[in-house]
Amino acid sequence: MQTTRQIPDAVADAPKDNWVDLYAPPGWRPWLRLSRADRPIGTWLLLLPCYFGIGLAMIATGPLWFDLWIVLACTLGAAVMRGAGCTWNDITDRHIDGSVERTRLRPIPSGQVSLRGAVLWMILQALVGLVILLTLGRAAIIMGVISLVPVLVYPFAKRFTWWPQVFLGTAFNWGVMLAWAAHTGSMSVVPVVAWLAGICWTVFYDTIYAHQDAEDDALIGVKSTALYFGEDSPRWLLGFAVATVALTTLAVWAAGPEGVAAVVAFGGVAGFALHLAWQLGRFDQHNNQLCLRLFRSNRDAGLFLAFCLGLAGLL
């Protein structure tokens, strides 16, 4: 019978037997946890819009050899910038996290990392991301610099609006425009529509995620769409799922795939839509473990769409 190791200081929502808890040296673990390296789903959800942007750009203008570097740069950049963003989030939420059961063992509220250490760690990761960004061309650099605005604002959004998931989506899906700009050297309506689709998708999956903290958030006065939607969450989630699929379809159509490429691209949208429908069918806002599993499953939905868009671009 297979057993799992018990890590006393592991964060509650980290996957069991993740590589940080199992293999990282003990002294490294707090820093890696601060970057959410033990919870890679967030990196995937930041990276996938970049892949969407590359796929759409290849459909619209044809593939380039430089796309290979864009894919690698976005992959590495998503990892370090997600780490920097999560570190910034934990710095700003350090007084809140200690009051929430799911987050009380995070490195800062648990005392494993000092505030000064966290700031330095954030700066180091951001500098690595900057070096990568500088290789992607002027248009992408401009988009990358602008993206800092929603990244900096997001951690405070839960304090003044019921819609912090919109701010998260604004930041997390910026990569679709950055990757498009890296490939084409310019901007277009196509990545903007895809970005709006991504925001709707983020509201969908992060509302499911936020239901895990609904009771604690209500007690400490933190706002979220999960609290705002309440028992009407299934209806709201349906609306955002429909908006996600409709806008994604529009973005693919605007990119102009033809023939077999069109079949592959729109087939990817159809598969993506079916996955969102499956999540809605399973959703139970009172089952925290199920909410976490459904949230994580969005990686698979996004990977399928990204693969189909990339294949369509090559065709």
LOSEVEX-774040 format. One record per residue (C-alpha): z negated, y, x negated; residue number from 0. Coordinates in steps of 0.05 Angstrom, whole numbers. Layout:
<recs>
<rec><up>Z</up><north>Y</north><east>X</east><resi>NUM</resi></rec>
...
</recs>
This chain:
<recs>
<rec><up>0</up><north>0</north><east>0</east><resi>0</resi></rec>
<rec><up>21</up><north>68</north><east>-28</east><resi>1</resi></rec>
<rec><up>-34</up><north>119</north><east>-39</east><resi>2</resi></rec>
<rec><up>-33</up><north>193</north><east>-54</east><resi>3</resi></rec>
<rec><up>-74</up><north>229</north><east>-106</east><resi>4</resi></rec>
<rec><up>-128</up><north>276</north><east>-80</east><resi>5</resi></rec>
<rec><up>-124</up><north>343</north><east>-115</east><resi>6</resi></rec>
<rec><up>-188</up><north>383</north><east>-98</east><resi>7</resi></rec>
<rec><up>-157</up><north>452</north><east>-108</east><resi>8</resi></rec>
<rec><up>-89</up><north>436</north><east>-77</east><resi>9</resi></rec>
<rec><up>-65</up><north>486</north><east>-25</east><resi>10</resi></rec>
<rec><up>-69</up><north>460</north><east>47</east><resi>11</resi></rec>
<rec><up>5</up><north>466</north><east>65</east><resi>12</resi></rec>
<rec><up>34</up><north>439</north><east>0</east><resi>13</resi></rec>
<rec><up>71</up><north>373</north><east>6</east><resi>14</resi></rec>
<rec><up>30</up><north>313</north><east>-15</east><resi>15</resi></rec>
<rec><up>44</up><north>289</north><east>-85</east><resi>16</resi></rec>
<rec><up>84</up><north>351</north><east>-103</east><resi>17</resi></rec>
<rec><up>103</up><north>357</north><east>-177</east><resi>18</resi></rec>
<rec><up>55</up><north>414</north><east>-191</east><resi>19</resi></rec>
<rec><up>-6</up><north>375</north><east>-168</east><resi>20</resi></rec>
<rec><up>16</up><north>311</north><east>-201</east><resi>21</resi></rec>
<rec><up>48</up><north>330</north><east>-267</east><resi>22</resi></rec>
<rec><up>35</up><north>403</north><east>-286</east><resi>23</resi></rec>
<rec><up>-20</up><north>416</north><east>-337</east><resi>24</resi></rec>
<rec><up>-84</up><north>439</north><east>-301</east><resi>25</resi></rec>
<rec><up>-81</up><north>507</north><east>-334</east><resi>26</resi></rec>
<rec><up>-11</up><north>519</north><east>-307</east><resi>27</resi></rec>
<rec><up>-24</up><north>499</north><east>-236</east><resi>28</resi></rec>
<rec><up>-54</up><north>564</north><east>-209</east><resi>29</resi></rec>
<rec><up>6</up><north>604</north><east>-235</east><resi>30</resi></rec>
<rec><up>57</up><north>555</north><east>-208</east><resi>31</resi></rec>
<rec><up>20</up><north>554</north><east>-141</east><resi>32</resi></rec>
<rec><up>21</up><north>630</north><east>-141</east><resi>33</resi></rec>
<rec><up>97</up><north>624</north><east>-145</east><resi>34</resi></rec>
<rec><up>97</up><north>570</north><east>-91</east><resi>35</resi></rec>
<rec><up>128</up><north>520</north><east>-139</east><resi>36</resi></rec>
<rec><up>87</up><north>467</north><east>-103</east><resi>37</resi></rec>
<rec><up>122</up><north>487</north><east>-38</east><resi>38</resi></rec>
<rec><up>197</up><north>490</north><east>-53</east><resi>39</resi></rec>
<rec><up>219</up><north>499</north><east>19</east><resi>40</resi></rec>
<rec><up>214</up><north>574</north><east>13</east><resi>41</resi></rec>
<rec><up>260</up><north>574</north><east>-48</east><resi>42</resi></rec>
<rec><up>311</up><north>533</north><east>-9</east><resi>43</resi></rec>
<rec><up>308</up><north>582</north><east>50</east><resi>44</resi></rec>
<rec><up>319</up><north>640</north><east>2</east><resi>45</resi></rec>
<rec><up>374</up><north>604</north><east>-35</east><resi>46</resi></rec>
<rec><up>414</up><north>577</north><east>23</east><resi>47</resi></rec>
<rec><up>440</up><north>645</north><east>47</east><resi>48</resi></rec>
<rec><up>467</up><north>656</north><east>-23</east><resi>49</resi></rec>
<rec><up>506</up><north>591</north><east>-16</east><resi>50</resi></rec>
<rec><up>530</up><north>615</north><east>52</east><resi>51</resi></rec>
<rec><up>555</up><north>679</north><east>21</east><resi>52</resi></rec>
<rec><up>593</up><north>642</north><east>-34</east><resi>53</resi></rec>
<rec><up>624</up><north>594</north><east>16</east><resi>54</resi></rec>
<rec><up>646</up><north>650</north><east>62</east><resi>55</resi></rec>
<rec><up>675</up><north>690</north><east>4</east><resi>56</resi></rec>
<rec><up>715</up><north>630</north><east>-21</east><resi>57</resi></rec>
<rec><up>742</up><north>620</north><east>50</east><resi>58</resi></rec>
<rec><up>762</up><north>693</north><east>54</east><resi>59</resi></rec>
<rec><up>792</up><north>704</north><east>-15</east><resi>60</resi></rec>
<rec><up>797</up><north>636</north><east>-49</east><resi>61</resi></rec>
<rec><up>754</up><north>602</north><east>-101</east><resi>62</resi></rec>
<rec><up>743</up><north>629</north><east>-172</east><resi>63</resi></rec>
<rec><up>717</up><north>596</north><east>-235</east><resi>64</resi></rec>
<rec><up>663</up><north>650</north><east>-236</east><resi>65</resi></rec>
<rec><up>636</up><north>620</north><east>-171</east><resi>66</resi></rec>
<rec><up>605</up><north>564</north><east>-214</east><resi>67</resi></rec>
<rec><up>562</up><north>616</north><east>-249</east><resi>68</resi></rec>
<rec><up>546</up><north>651</north><east>-184</east><resi>69</resi></rec>
<rec><up>519</up><north>586</north><east>-156</east><resi>70</resi></rec>
<rec><up>477</up><north>573</north><east>-218</east><resi>71</resi></rec>
<rec><up>453</up><north>645</north><east>-223</east><resi>72</resi></rec>
<rec><up>434</up><north>647</north><east>-150</east><resi>73</resi></rec>
<rec><up>397</up><north>581</north><east>-157</east><resi>74</resi></rec>
<rec><up>357</up><north>605</north><east>-217</east><resi>75</resi></rec>
<rec><up>348</up><north>674</north><east>-188</east><resi>76</resi></rec>
<rec><up>323</up><north>649</north><east>-121</east><resi>77</resi></rec>
<rec><up>270</up><north>608</north><east>-157</east><resi>78</resi></rec>
<rec><up>242</up><north>664</north><east>-199</east><resi>79</resi></rec>
<rec><up>249</up><north>719</north><east>-146</east><resi>80</resi></rec>
<rec><up>217</up><north>676</north><east>-93</east><resi>81</resi></rec>
<rec><up>160</up><north>666</north><east>-143</east><resi>82</resi></rec>
<rec><up>155</up><north>741</north><east>-155</east><resi>83</resi></rec>
<rec><up>158</up><north>756</north><east>-80</east><resi>84</resi></rec>
<rec><up>104</up><north>704</north><east>-64</east><resi>85</resi></rec>
<rec><up>60</up><north>732</north><east>-119</east><resi>86</resi></rec>
<rec><up>69</up><north>802</north><east>-89</east><resi>87</resi></rec>
<rec><up>52</up><north>774</north><east>-20</east><resi>88</resi></rec>
<rec><up>-11</up><north>741</north><east>-46</east><resi>89</resi></rec>
<rec><up>-32</up><north>805</north><east>-82</east><resi>90</resi></rec>
<rec><up>-26</up><north>846</north><east>-18</east><resi>91</resi></rec>
<rec><up>-58</up><north>791</north><east>25</east><resi>92</resi></rec>
<rec><up>-114</up><north>773</north><east>-22</east><resi>93</resi></rec>
<rec><up>-168</up><north>798</north><east>27</east><resi>94</resi></rec>
<rec><up>-135</up><north>763</north><east>87</east><resi>95</resi></rec>
<rec><up>-120</up><north>695</north><east>55</east><resi>96</resi></rec>
<rec><up>-192</up><north>679</north><east>44</east><resi>97</resi></rec>
<rec><up>-205</up><north>683</north><east>119</east><resi>98</resi></rec>
<rec><up>-149</up><north>635</north><east>138</east><resi>99</resi></rec>
<rec><up>-161</up><north>560</north><east>132</east><resi>100</resi></rec>
<rec><up>-90</up><north>545</north><east>109</east><resi>101</resi></rec>
<rec><up>-91</up><north>598</north><east>53</east><resi>102</resi></rec>
<rec><up>-163</up><north>602</north><east>30</east><resi>103</resi></rec>
<rec><up>-149</up><north>559</north><east>-32</east><resi>104</resi></rec>
<rec><up>-91</up><north>602</north><east>-56</east><resi>105</resi></rec>
<rec><up>-102</up><north>622</north><east>-130</east><resi>106</resi></rec>
<rec><up>-125</up><north>694</north><east>-119</east><resi>107</resi></rec>
<rec><up>-176</up><north>686</north><east>-61</east><resi>108</resi></rec>
<rec><up>-203</up><north>623</north><east>-94</east><resi>109</resi></rec>
<rec><up>-213</up><north>660</north><east>-160</east><resi>110</resi></rec>
<rec><up>-166</up><north>618</north><east>-201</east><resi>111</resi></rec>
<rec><up>-122</up><north>678</north><east>-219</east><resi>112</resi></rec>
<rec><up>-146</up><north>750</north><east>-228</east><resi>113</resi></rec>
<rec><up>-111</up><north>809</north><east>-195</east><resi>114</resi></rec>
<rec><up>-89</up><north>835</north><east>-263</east><resi>115</resi></rec>
<rec><up>-62</up><north>767</north><east>-282</east><resi>116</resi></rec>
<rec><up>-23</up><north>762</north><east>-217</east><resi>117</resi></rec>
<rec><up>9</up><north>830</north><east>-227</east><resi>118</resi></rec>
<rec><up>31</up><north>812</north><east>-297</east><resi>119</resi></rec>
<rec><up>58</up><north>745</north><east>-273</east><resi>120</resi></rec>
<rec><up>98</up><north>780</north><east>-218</east><resi>121</resi></rec>
<rec><up>128</up><north>829</north><east>-268</east><resi>122</resi></rec>
<rec><up>148</up><north>773</north><east>-315</east><resi>123</resi></rec>
<rec><up>184</up><north>735</north><east>-260</east><resi>124</resi></rec>
<rec><up>219</up><north>798</north><east>-235</east><resi>125</resi></rec>
<rec><up>244</up><north>813</north><east>-305</east><resi>126</resi></rec>
<rec><up>275</up><north>744</north><east>-310</east><resi>127</resi></rec>
<rec><up>308</up><north>756</north><east>-243</east><resi>128</resi></rec>
<rec><up>335</up><north>823</north><east>-267</east><resi>129</resi></rec>
<rec><up>367</up><north>791</north><east>-329</east><resi>130</resi></rec>
<rec><up>403</up><north>741</north><east>-284</east><resi>131</resi></rec>
<rec><up>424</up><north>796</north><east>-235</east><resi>132</resi></rec>
<rec><up>456</up><north>837</north><east>-290</east><resi>133</resi></rec>
<rec><up>507</up><north>782</north><east>-302</east><resi>134</resi></rec>
<rec><up>536</up><north>785</north><east>-231</east><resi>135</resi></rec>
<rec><up>574</up><north>851</north><east>-232</east><resi>136</resi></rec>
<rec><up>562</up><north>922</north><east>-208</east><resi>137</resi></rec>
<rec><up>567</up><north>909</north><east>-133</east><resi>138</resi></rec>
<rec><up>517</up><north>851</north><east>-136</east><resi>139</resi></rec>
<rec><up>470</up><north>892</north><east>-179</east><resi>140</resi></rec>
<rec><up>469</up><north>948</north><east>-127</east><resi>141</resi></rec>
<rec><up>455</up><north>898</north><east>-72</east><resi>142</resi></rec>
<rec><up>400</up><north>866</north><east>-113</east><resi>143</resi></rec>
<rec><up>366</up><north>933</north><east>-125</east><resi>144</resi></rec>
<rec><up>369</up><north>951</north><east>-52</east><resi>145</resi></rec>
<rec><up>338</up><north>884</north><east>-33</east><resi>146</resi></rec>
<rec><up>273</up><north>906</north><east>-65</east><resi>147</resi></rec>
<rec><up>259</up><north>951</north><east>-6</east><resi>148</resi></rec>
<rec><up>249</up><north>896</north><east>47</east><resi>149</resi></rec>
<rec><up>215</up><north>852</north><east>-5</east><resi>150</resi></rec>
<rec><up>162</up><north>906</north><east>-19</east><resi>151</resi></rec>
<rec><up>152</up><north>923</north><east>55</east><resi>152</resi></rec>
<rec><up>148</up><north>853</north><east>84</east><resi>153</resi></rec>
<rec><up>76</up><north>835</north><east>65</east><resi>154</resi></rec>
<rec><up>51</up><north>897</north><east>103</east><resi>155</resi></rec>
<rec><up>93</up><north>884</north><east>165</east><resi>156</resi></rec>
<rec><up>42</up><north>838</north><east>197</east><resi>157</resi></rec>
<rec><up>-7</up><north>896</north><east>198</east><resi>158</resi></rec>
<rec><up>36</up><north>943</north><east>240</east><resi>159</resi></rec>
<rec><up>86</up><north>902</north><east>281</east><resi>160</resi></rec>
<rec><up>89</up><north>838</north><east>321</east><resi>161</resi></rec>
<rec><up>156</up><north>824</north><east>287</east><resi>162</resi></rec>
<rec><up>141</up><north>812</north><east>213</east><resi>163</resi></rec>
<rec><up>190</up><north>754</north><east>216</east><resi>164</resi></rec>
<rec><up>247</up><north>804</north><east>223</east><resi>165</resi></rec>
<rec><up>225</up><north>837</north><east>158</east><resi>166</resi></rec>
<rec><up>221</up><north>769</north><east>125</east><resi>167</resi></rec>
<rec><up>291</up><north>752</north><east>150</east><resi>168</resi></rec>
<rec><up>317</up><north>818</north><east>125</east><resi>169</resi></rec>
<rec><up>294</up><north>801</north><east>55</east><resi>170</resi></rec>
<rec><up>306</up><north>726</north><east>55</east><resi>171</resi></rec>
<rec><up>378</up><north>730</north><east>77</east><resi>172</resi></rec>
<rec><up>400</up><north>788</north><east>32</east><resi>173</resi></rec>
<rec><up>429</up><north>736</north><east>-14</east><resi>174</resi></rec>
<rec><up>489</up><north>725</north><east>32</east><resi>175</resi></rec>
<rec><up>511</up><north>796</north><east>18</east><resi>176</resi></rec>
<rec><up>493</up><north>794</north><east>-56</east><resi>177</resi></rec>
<rec><up>532</up><north>730</north><east>-67</east><resi>178</resi></rec>
<rec><up>592</up><north>757</north><east>-29</east><resi>179</resi></rec>
<rec><up>589</up><north>821</north><east>-72</east><resi>180</resi></rec>
<rec><up>585</up><north>779</north><east>-135</east><resi>181</resi></rec>
<rec><up>649</up><north>741</north><east>-116</east><resi>182</resi></rec>
<rec><up>690</up><north>798</north><east>-87</east><resi>183</resi></rec>
<rec><up>662</up><north>860</north><east>-121</east><resi>184</resi></rec>
<rec><up>656</up><north>894</north><east>-54</east><resi>185</resi></rec>
<rec><up>625</up><north>889</north><east>15</east><resi>186</resi></rec>
<rec><up>654</up><north>869</north><east>82</east><resi>187</resi></rec>
<rec><up>634</up><north>858</north><east>154</east><resi>188</resi></rec>
<rec><up>634</up><north>783</north><east>143</east><resi>189</resi></rec>
<rec><up>570</up><north>779</north><east>101</east><resi>190</resi></rec>
<rec><up>536</up><north>831</north><east>144</east><resi>191</resi></rec>
<rec><up>547</up><north>788</north><east>206</east><resi>192</resi></rec>
<rec><up>523</up><north>727</north><east>167</east><resi>193</resi></rec>
<rec><up>461</up><north>767</north><east>146</east><resi>194</resi></rec>
<rec><up>445</up><north>784</north><east>218</east><resi>195</resi></rec>
<rec><up>454</up><north>710</north><east>235</east><resi>196</resi></rec>
<rec><up>405</up><north>693</north><east>180</east><resi>197</resi></rec>
<rec><up>353</up><north>742</north><east>206</east><resi>198</resi></rec>
<rec><up>356</up><north>707</north><east>274</east><resi>199</resi></rec>
<rec><up>350</up><north>640</north><east>239</east><resi>200</resi></rec>
<rec><up>289</up><north>664</north><east>200</east><resi>201</resi></rec>
<rec><up>255</up><north>689</north><east>264</east><resi>202</resi></rec>
<rec><up>268</up><north>619</north><east>293</east><resi>203</resi></rec>
<rec><up>240</up><north>578</north><east>236</east><resi>204</resi></rec>
<rec><up>184</up><north>625</north><east>214</east><resi>205</resi></rec>
<rec><up>158</up><north>631</north><east>285</east><resi>206</resi></rec>
<rec><up>151</up><north>555</north><east>285</east><resi>207</resi></rec>
<rec><up>115</up><north>561</north><east>219</east><resi>208</resi></rec>
<rec><up>70</up><north>618</north><east>242</east><resi>209</resi></rec>
<rec><up>43</up><north>577</north><east>300</east><resi>210</resi></rec>
<rec><up>0</up><north>540</north><east>248</east><resi>211</resi></rec>
<rec><up>-39</up><north>604</north><east>236</east><resi>212</resi></rec>
<rec><up>-39</up><north>633</north><east>307</east><resi>213</resi></rec>
<rec><up>-113</up><north>623</north><east>320</east><resi>214</resi></rec>
<rec><up>-136</up><north>651</north><east>253</east><resi>215</resi></rec>
<rec><up>-86</up><north>709</north><east>257</east><resi>216</resi></rec>
<rec><up>-113</up><north>728</north><east>326</east><resi>217</resi></rec>
<rec><up>-184</up><north>728</north><east>300</east><resi>218</resi></rec>
<rec><up>-170</up><north>773</north><east>239</east><resi>219</resi></rec>
<rec><up>-121</up><north>819</north><east>274</east><resi>220</resi></rec>
<rec><up>-57</up><north>798</north><east>239</east><resi>221</resi></rec>
<rec><up>7</up><north>801</north><east>281</east><resi>222</resi></rec>
<rec><up>65</up><north>752</north><east>286</east><resi>223</resi></rec>
<rec><up>121</up><north>731</north><east>333</east><resi>224</resi></rec>
<rec><up>82</up><north>667</north><east>345</east><resi>225</resi></rec>
<rec><up>25</up><north>708</north><east>376</east><resi>226</resi></rec>
<rec><up>73</up><north>755</north><east>412</east><resi>227</resi></rec>
<rec><up>114</up><north>699</north><east>443</east><resi>228</resi></rec>
<rec><up>53</up><north>657</north><east>460</east><resi>229</resi></rec>
<rec><up>67</up><north>603</north><east>511</east><resi>230</resi></rec>
<rec><up>137</up><north>631</north><east>520</east><resi>231</resi></rec>
<rec><up>155</up><north>611</north><east>449</east><resi>232</resi></rec>
<rec><up>205</up><north>556</north><east>470</east><resi>233</resi></rec>
<rec><up>245</up><north>606</north><east>510</east><resi>234</resi></rec>
<rec><up>245</up><north>658</north><east>455</east><resi>235</resi></rec>
<rec><up>264</up><north>605</north><east>403</east><resi>236</resi></rec>
<rec><up>322</up><north>584</north><east>446</east><resi>237</resi></rec>
<rec><up>347</up><north>655</north><east>448</east><resi>238</resi></rec>
<rec><up>343</up><north>663</north><east>373</east><resi>239</resi></rec>
<rec><up>376</up><north>596</north><east>361</east><resi>240</resi></rec>
<rec><up>434</up><north>616</north><east>406</east><resi>241</resi></rec>
<rec><up>440</up><north>683</north><east>371</east><resi>242</resi></rec>
<rec><up>439</up><north>648</north><east>303</east><resi>243</resi></rec>
<rec><up>496</up><north>601</north><east>322</east><resi>244</resi></rec>
<rec><up>537</up><north>655</north><east>356</east><resi>245</resi></rec>
<rec><up>533</up><north>703</north><east>297</east><resi>246</resi></rec>
<rec><up>546</up><north>647</north><east>247</east><resi>247</resi></rec>
<rec><up>607</up><north>627</north><east>286</east><resi>248</resi></rec>
<rec><up>631</up><north>699</north><east>286</east><resi>249</resi></rec>
<rec><up>621</up><north>706</north><east>211</east><resi>250</resi></rec>
<rec><up>661</up><north>642</north><east>197</east><resi>251</resi></rec>
<rec><up>716</up><north>664</north><east>244</east><resi>252</resi></rec>
<rec><up>719</up><north>733</north><east>210</east><resi>253</resi></rec>
<rec><up>726</up><north>699</north><east>142</east><resi>254</resi></rec>
<rec><up>791</up><north>669</north><east>168</east><resi>255</resi></rec>
<rec><up>792</up><north>595</north><east>153</east><resi>256</resi></rec>
<rec><up>856</up><north>558</north><east>172</east><resi>257</resi></rec>
<rec><up>877</up><north>486</north><east>183</east><resi>258</resi></rec>
<rec><up>832</up><north>433</north><east>155</east><resi>259</resi></rec>
<rec><up>787</up><north>486</north><east>125</east><resi>260</resi></rec>
<rec><up>773</up><north>514</north><east>194</east><resi>261</resi></rec>
<rec><up>756</up><north>445</north><east>220</east><resi>262</resi></rec>
<rec><up>707</up><north>434</north><east>163</east><resi>263</resi></rec>
<rec><up>675</up><north>504</north><east>169</east><resi>264</resi></rec>
<rec><up>666</up><north>503</north><east>244</east><resi>265</resi></rec>
<rec><up>643</up><north>430</north><east>239</east><resi>266</resi></rec>
<rec><up>588</up><north>455</north><east>194</east><resi>267</resi></rec>
<rec><up>568</up><north>507</north><east>246</east><resi>268</resi></rec>
<rec><up>567</up><north>453</north><east>299</east><resi>269</resi></rec>
<rec><up>522</up><north>408</north><east>257</east><resi>270</resi></rec>
<rec><up>476</up><north>466</north><east>242</east><resi>271</resi></rec>
<rec><up>472</up><north>482</north><east>317</east><resi>272</resi></rec>
<rec><up>455</up><north>410</north><east>334</east><resi>273</resi></rec>
<rec><up>398</up><north>411</north><east>283</east><resi>274</resi></rec>
<rec><up>368</up><north>474</north><east>315</east><resi>275</resi></rec>
<rec><up>374</up><north>440</north><east>383</east><resi>276</resi></rec>
<rec><up>338</up><north>379</north><east>356</east><resi>277</resi></rec>
<rec><up>282</up><north>424</north><east>331</east><resi>278</resi></rec>
<rec><up>275</up><north>456</north><east>399</east><resi>279</resi></rec>
<rec><up>272</up><north>389</north><east>432</east><resi>280</resi></rec>
<rec><up>214</up><north>367</north><east>386</east><resi>281</resi></rec>
<rec><up>177</up><north>433</north><east>384</east><resi>282</resi></rec>
<rec><up>103</up><north>433</north><east>405</east><resi>283</resi></rec>
<rec><up>68</up><north>497</north><east>385</east><resi>284</resi></rec>
<rec><up>-1</up><north>464</north><east>391</east><resi>285</resi></rec>
<rec><up>16</up><north>410</north><east>339</east><resi>286</resi></rec>
<rec><up>8</up><north>442</north><east>270</east><resi>287</resi></rec>
<rec><up>33</up><north>383</north><east>230</east><resi>288</resi></rec>
<rec><up>95</up><north>379</north><east>273</east><resi>289</resi></rec>
<rec><up>108</up><north>453</north><east>266</east><resi>290</resi></rec>
<rec><up>105</up><north>446</north><east>190</east><resi>291</resi></rec>
<rec><up>153</up><north>387</north><east>191</east><resi>292</resi></rec>
<rec><up>202</up><north>423</north><east>235</east><resi>293</resi></rec>
<rec><up>199</up><north>485</north><east>192</east><resi>294</resi></rec>
<rec><up>214</up><north>445</north><east>129</east><resi>295</resi></rec>
<rec><up>272</up><north>410</north><east>163</east><resi>296</resi></rec>
<rec><up>311</up><north>476</north><east>163</east><resi>297</resi></rec>
<rec><up>328</up><north>461</north><east>91</east><resi>298</resi></rec>
<rec><up>371</up><north>402</north><east>115</east><resi>299</resi></rec>
<rec><up>404</up><north>444</north><east>169</east><resi>300</resi></rec>
<rec><up>421</up><north>498</north><east>119</east><resi>301</resi></rec>
<rec><up>445</up><north>450</north><east>66</east><resi>302</resi></rec>
<rec><up>494</up><north>418</north><east>115</east><resi>303</resi></rec>
<rec><up>523</up><north>486</north><east>134</east><resi>304</resi></rec>
<rec><up>526</up><north>508</north><east>61</east><resi>305</resi></rec>
<rec><up>562</up><north>444</north><east>40</east><resi>306</resi></rec>
<rec><up>614</up><north>452</north><east>96</east><resi>307</resi></rec>
<rec><up>627</up><north>525</north><east>80</east><resi>308</resi></rec>
<rec><up>634</up><north>510</north><east>6</east><resi>309</resi></rec>
<rec><up>682</up><north>452</north><east>20</east><resi>310</resi></rec>
<rec><up>722</up><north>495</north><east>67</east><resi>311</resi></rec>
<rec><up>727</up><north>548</north><east>13</east><resi>312</resi></rec>
<rec><up>754</up><north>497</north><east>-36</east><resi>313</resi></rec>
<rec><up>804</up><north>472</north><east>14</east><resi>314</resi></rec>
</recs>
